[in-house]
């Protein structure tokens, strides 16, 4: 499967930086890295444990469940030189809190809420 994924990305998304392969499965990510080391990877998980795993793997991203994110988790990710995406933030108050923590990206089902929060 990793070779198929990397072939599809090379064919349909050849520009580096337009995609990230992410998974809860550490071994799957390592297989993607082995198939094509140019593809940025993200480890999915929760809190400090996911940050530690992502740092150990030396991937550029950690994707975290928003409920597991606080200032300490963000600081640990920054100390490990990781970028942070949180999922799935659908409430305005939660979005504002994630922005205050300084996360890099937010996954949402409610972009209208995020846009309203950004305007306030």
GULUMPA-408127 format. One record per atom (N, C-alpha, C, CB): x, y, z. Coordinates in steps of 0.02 Angstrom, whole numbers, padded with zeros to 5 digits, always signed. Atoms other than C-alpha are relative to their C-alpha. Glycine has a CB too. Example, Ala and Ser with C-alpha at 12.3 -4.5 7.8 and 13.67 -1.06 7.14 Angstrom:
// residues 2
+00045-00059+00000
+00615-00225+00390
+00045+00060+00000
-00050+00001+00062
-00042-00059-00003
+00684-00053+00357
-00039+00055+00037
+00020+00023-00071
//
This chain:
// residues 120
+00040-00060+00000
+00000+00000+00000
+00042+00064+00000
-00046+00000+00059
-00040-00061+00001
+00138+00128+00036
+00026+00018-00070
+00059-00006+00048
-00025-00014+00068
+00210+00109-00139
-00056+00026-00045
+00031-00063-00031
+00057-00023+00039
+00037+00131-00214
-00016+00073+00018
-00062-00045+00013
+00013-00068-00022
+00008+00288-00109
+00052+00048-00029
+00000+00004+00076
-00051-00046+00024
+00174+00365-00156
-00004+00008-00076
+00070-00026+00019
+00008-00006+00073
+00145+00326-00341
-00058+00046-00017
-00011-00069-00031
+00057-00044+00012
-00026+00410-00333
+00016+00073+00015
-00060-00022+00043
-00019-00068-00016
+00046+00563-00248
+00047+00030-00052
+00032+00003+00069
-00046-00026+00053
+00186+00579-00375
-00039+00016-00063
+00055-00052-00015
+00038-00011+00061
+00059+00566-00515
-00049+00058+00005
-00037-00063-00019
+00055-00047-00005
-00083+00674-00450
+00013+00061+00044
-00060-00035+00025
-00017-00056-00043
-00001+00789-00323
+00076+00008+00002
-00028-00010+00072
-00074+00000+00003
+00178+00812-00382
+00034+00057+00037
+00021+00002-00071
-00031-00057-00034
+00207+00979-00295
+00011-00015+00073
-00044+00063-00008
-00016+00013-00071
+00296+00953-00130
-00034+00052+00044
+00077+00001+00011
+00031-00045-00048
+00208+01028+00020
-00075+00007-00007
+00030+00066-00007
+00073-00003+00009
+00031+01009-00048
-00036-00057+00034
-00016+00001-00073
+00032+00057-00033
-00001+00850+00048
+00044-00024+00058
-00012-00057-00051
-00033+00031-00057
+00043+00759+00208
-00032-00068+00008
-00006+00044+00066
+00027+00066-00016
+00023+00573+00241
-00003-00005+00076
+00045-00058-00031
+00009+00004-00072
-00048+00548+00415
-00033-00066+00019
-00040+00059+00027
+00028+00064-00023
-00091+00394+00516
+00010-00007+00075
+00033-00059-00037
-00009+00021-00070
-00116+00326+00691
+00052-00057+00003
-00067-00023+00030
-00043+00059+00005
-00009+00180+00632
+00072+00020-00016
-00026-00048-00055
-00070-00020+00006
+00175+00217+00660
+00035-00039-00056
+00037-00011+00066
-00033+00042+00050
+00232+00070+00552
-00021+00019-00071
-00015-00074+00013
+00024-00021+00067
+00124+00127+00405
+00037+00063-00022
-00076+00012+00001
-00036-00061+00017
+00206+00298+00412
+00073-00015-00018
-00004+00050+00057
-00069+00017+00015
+00379+00222+00417
+00006-00034-00068
+00028-00045+00056
+00000+00031+00066
+00335+00118+00264
-00007+00052-00055
-00056-00052-00005
+00006-00054+00048
+00280+00275+00172
+00067+00036-00007
-00056+00050+00021
-00066-00033+00001
+00445+00358+00221
+00050-00042-00040
+00026+00011+00071
-00046+00044+00035
+00540+00207+00155
-00014+00001-00075
-00004-00072+00028
+00018-00001+00071
+00444+00212-00010
+00017+00066-00033
-00075-00014-00008
-00016-00066+00028
+00470+00400-00034
+00012+00049+00058
-00057+00026-00047
-00017-00041-00058
+00561+00504+00096
-00017+00074-00010
+00074-00006+00014
+00019-00070+00012
+00503+00667+00015
-00070+00017+00023
+00006+00016-00074
+00069-00013-00022
+00324+00647+00074
-00001+00018+00074
-00045-00063-00013
+00004-00019-00071
+00293+00744+00235
-00049-00046+00037
-00021+00074+00008
+00040+00046-00040
+00222+00635+00373
-00026+00034+00062
+00040-00062+00018
+00030-00023-00063
+00109+00666+00522
-00023-00060+00040
-00058+00049-00013
+00025+00051-00044
+00078+00555+00670
-00064+00025+00033
+00053-00020+00054
+00065-00017-00031
-00103+00557+00731
-00004-00031+00069
-00058-00025-00044
+00009+00027-00067
-00143+00537+00913
-00026+00051+00048
+00065-00028+00025
+00025-00044-00053
-00179+00621+01078
+00056+00021+00046
-00054-00035+00039
-00041-00029-00052
-00080+00736+01189
+00074-00013-00005
-00023-00024+00063
-00073+00005-00006
+00098+00720+01250
+00027-00065-00028
+00020+00007+00072
-00022+00065+00026
+00109+00536+01201
+00010+00003-00076
-00050-00056+00018
-00006-00006+00072
+00077+00575+01017
+00057+00047-00019
-00066+00026-00030
-00056-00046+00012
+00199+00721+01024
+00066-00037+00007
-00003+00061+00049
-00062+00037-00010
+00334+00607+01093
+00012-00049-00057
-00003-00038+00067
-00008+00047+00056
+00302+00477+00958
+00020+00036-00063
-00064-00040-00011
-00016-00039+00060
+00305+00607+00819
+00072+00025+00003
-00048+00059-00008
-00069-00024-00008
+00467+00679+00888
+00050-00056-00009
+00009+00033+00069
-00044+00058+00007
+00546+00507+00900
+00007-00021-00073
-00026-00058+00042
+00000+00019+00071
+00498+00473+00719
+00031+00054-00044
-00072-00014-00022
-00024-00059+00037
+00564+00644+00666
-00044+00016-00060
+00072-00010-00022
+00047-00022+00051
+00408+00685+00566
-00013+00075+00011
-00067-00041+00002
+00010-00072-00009
+00364+00868+00535
-00065+00020+00034
+00004+00034-00066
+00067-00017-00026
+00183+00860+00594
-00022-00049+00053
-00050+00002-00056
+00039+00041-00044
+00082+00795+00738
-00072+00023-00006
+00026+00003+00075
+00071-00015+00006
-00107+00786+00716
-00033-00026+00064
-00033-00032-00064
+00025+00016-00066
-00195+00790+00884
-00075+00010+00006
+00035+00042+00051
+00069-00010-00019
-00371+00766+00948
-00002+00064+00042
-00030-00062+00040
+00000-00065-00033
-00418+00941+01006
-00008-00005+00076
-00055+00043-00028
+00012+00007-00072
-00475+00878+01176
+00065-00014+00038
-00050-00056+00012
-00063+00018-00033
-00296+00823+01212
+00052+00056-00002
+00029-00062-00032
-00047-00055+00010
-00217+00993+01175
-00008+00052+00056
-00010+00033-00069
-00003-00056-00048
-00165+01117+01309
+00067+00034-00012
-00007-00025+00074
-00062-00039+00010
-00023+01242+01327
+00062-00043+00007
+00002+00057+00051
-00059+00043-00010
+00098+01108+01390
+00012-00045-00060
-00009-00042+00063
-00007+00042+00059
+00064+00994+01242
+00027+00040-00059
-00068-00032-00019
-00025-00043+00054
+00090+01138+01120
+00074+00016+00012
-00042+00065-00004
-00070-00016-00014
+00252+01185+01208
+00045-00060-00014
+00007+00022+00074
-00040+00061+00013
+00315+01005+01199
+00008-00010-00075
-00033-00061+00031
-00005+00007+00072
+00275+01000+01013
+00048+00051-00029
-00070+00007-00033
-00045-00052+00024
+00364+01164+00983
+00073-00016+00017
-00019+00068+00028
-00068+00019-00021
+00515+01105+01082
+00028-00056-00044
+00000-00022+00074
-00020+00054+00044
+00519+00953+00967
+00000+00021-00073
-00046-00061+00009
+00000-00027+00068
+00507+01066+00813
-00055-00031-00043
+00068-00010-00033
+00057+00029+00035
+00337+00994+00766
-00053+00053-00015
-00031-00056+00041
+00059-00041+00015
+00194+01082+00678
-00061-00039+00024
-00004+00016-00078
+00058+00030-00032
+00022+01049+00752
-00064+00014-00040
-00008+00026+00071
+00067-00006+00028
-00146+01015+00670
-00046-00034+00051
-00006-00033-00073
+00048+00030-00046
-00296+00982+00783
-00063-00019-00038
-00017+00049+00058
+00061+00025+00030
-00452+00885+00738
-00051-00017+00053
+00014-00062-00044
+00043-00036+00045
-00605+00902+00734
-00034+00054+00042
-00052-00048-00035
+00023-00057-00038
-00645+01075+00800
-00062+00030-00034
+00056+00054+00008
+00062-00025+00030
-00827+01124+00768
-00032+00057+00040
-00049-00056-00007
+00029-00053-00042
-00864+01247+00909
+00043+00062-00001
-00010-00025+00072
-00037-00063+00002
-00815+01431+00902
+00046+00010+00059
-00048+00059-00004
-00041-00010-00060
-00752+01436+01082
+00062-00045-00002
-00042-00015+00063
-00056+00047+00005
-00643+01284+01052
+00050+00025-00052
-00025-00071-00017
-00044-00027+00052
-00575+01360+00892
+00042+00057+00027
-00041+00023-00061
-00036-00057-00029
-00529+01520+00984
+00054-00024+00049
-00049+00048+00036
-00049+00027-00047
-00442+01418+01119
+00060-00031-00036
-00033-00053+00046
-00055+00030+00038
-00341+01320+00990
+00044+00054-00032
-00028-00046-00055
-00038-00055+00027
-00290+01484+00907
+00044+00032+00054
-00046+00054-00031
-00037-00029-00056
-00236+01552+01076
+00060-00043+00018
-00045+00010+00061
-00056+00045-00013
-00127+01398+01101
+00053+00005-00054
-00025-00072+00006
-00048-00008+00054
-00046+01434+00933
+00008-00060-00045
+00065+00017+00028
-00005+00057+00046
-00086+01277+00834
+00006+00026-00071
-00063-00047+00007
-00012-00021+00069
-00041+01283+00649
-00060-00009-00046
+00058-00039-00028
+00058+00014+00043
-00197+01207+00571
-00055-00030+00042
+00019-00048-00058
+00058+00027-00034
-00372+01158+00622
-00043-00035-00052
-00041+00057+00035
+00047+00038+00042
-00481+01024+00544
-00070+00011+00030
+00018-00077-00002
+00068-00014-00025
-00667+01064+00555
-00053-00022-00050
-00007+00075+00013
+00060+00010+00042
-00839+01022+00489
-00039+00065-00006
-00045-00055+00030
+00037-00064-00003
-00893+01203+00523
+00045+00059-00016
-00030+00009+00069
-00042-00058+00018
-00785+01327+00426
-00035+00066+00013
+00020-00005-00073
+00036-00062-00014
-00923+01456+00451
+00014+00023+00071
-00075-00010-00011
-00016-00018-00069
-00891+01451+00639
+00071+00028+00006
-00008-00060+00046
-00069-00023-00003
-00704+01471+00613
+00006+00070-00029
+00046-00048-00037
-00004-00067+00031
-00728+01620+00497
-00031+00052+00046
-00036+00000-00068
+00031-00047-00048
-00845+01703+00624
+00048+00014+00057
-00066-00028+00027
-00046-00010-00055
-00718+01676+00762
+00060+00042-00021
+00024-00067+00027
-00056-00040+00024
-00580+01751+00656
-00019+00073-00007
+00025-00028-00067
+00023-00069+00008
-00684+01907+00624
-00008+00036+00066
-00066+00002-00037
+00013-00031-00065
-00714+01937+00810
+00064+00021+00035
-00038-00048+00045
//
